[in-house]
Amino acid sequence: MGIAEDIAGAVRAHPEVRAVELIGSRARGSATELSDWDFQVLAEDFGEVAAELPRLAAPHEPLAAQWDPLGDYASYLLIFSGPVKVDLIFPDVPRSWNPPWRIGPDTLAAVDAHFWDWSLWLVSKRRHGMADRVRGELLKMSHHLLEPLGIRVVPQSLEEAAARYVRARDRLELRYGQRLSRRLEEEVLPLVRASDGDHYRPSGLRS
């Protein structure tokens, strides 16, 4: 399990954590090589554990670390070089979805992390043959992330979503005088481009 178990072990050792359990496709034995490592975390004091998660993950140099903006439960999403995606899910802490992103110089880095995390997750769904799920997520991505960037067309594939996103982000970097790290993009974009031909079709058409 490598880095995923290292992260789980570090969280498990926290005195306010009752249990850390592997769940999802990795636990069921149905994962692809890109599937998330999903860990359910039960904590006595969520606030204290949540505050410590950046410190616990830091020695492993995550490329992205964020609280899921669209999770039904508090979930800390991590991506490491490989790429390896580790999600720490707190099922005892329900939450509401964030509204669509507000784009500005103070949010662009967080938007970038969200886009590539979402894209990596969708690559794993595509490899599972979950074409309908990918199509639905592209619609959700369009509303929550791409439209705020000025992208008015719902992408027909993960590759199109990435291409449109990169162009929009690059324009905003010029406008704001910023230059974001490309390390996460360099890990995820080649996997997005390794297309299996999955494309969005309007609801009701055969996939």
Sequence and secondary structure as in RCSB ss.txt:
>XXXX:A:sequence
MGIAEDIAGAVRAHPEVRAVELIGSRARGSATELSDWDFQVLAEDFGEVAAELPRLAAPHEPLAAQWDPLGDYAS
YLLIFSGPVKVDLIFPDVPRSWNPPWRIGPDTLAAVDAHFWDWSLWLVSKRRHGMADRVRGELLKMSHHLLEPLG
IRVVPQSLEEAAARYVRARDRLELRYGQRLSRRLEEEVLPLVRASDGDHYRPSGLRS
>XXXX:A:secstr
 THHHHHHHHHHTSTTEEEEEEEHHHHHT   TT  EEEEEEES HHHHHHHHHHHHGGG  SEEEE TT SEEE
EEEEETTTEEEEEEEEEEE     S   STTTHHHHHHHHHHHHHHHHHHHHTT HHHHHHHHHHHIIIIIGGGT
  S  SSHHHHHHHHHHHHHHHHHHHT     HHHHHHHHHHHS        TTS  
